[in-house]
Amino acid sequence: MIDTSAHLLFSYGTLRQPEVQRSLFGREVPGTPALLPGYRLSTVEITDPEVIALSGSDRHPILQPTGDPADGVEGAALLVTDAELAAADDYEVTDYRRTLVPLASGAEAWVYAPAAG
């Protein structure tokens, strides 16, 4: 059975990398430029060796909520299936949790935000 359910996933980091997409999703996922208001980017140290090997870095971007609508994080809105969203969940380390957010366009998208805080 083919998985045809679609979800909008806002990516601001390694999920935009073609090699990460091919490994996780079995394909490159085209993205549409998008903006997430009320956040800035910081970095988090990654210790999972598989994630480091796949992404090529032990430092990944992570969202920091500011509550200021003048702040914003640029990224890409990716259209992914249920199975691809589950693969992204498996890839993201425990520093992140998936949550729904409103994009500047008005669309709602899943995003990986800090697990704590």
Buried (B, 14 or more C-beta within 10 A) or exposed (E): EEEEEEBBBBBBBBBBBEEBBEBBBEEEBEBEEBBBBBBEBEEBEBEBEEBBEBBEBBEBBBBBBBEEEEBBBEBBBBBBBEEBBEBBEEBBBEBBEBEEBEBEEEEEBBBBBBBEE
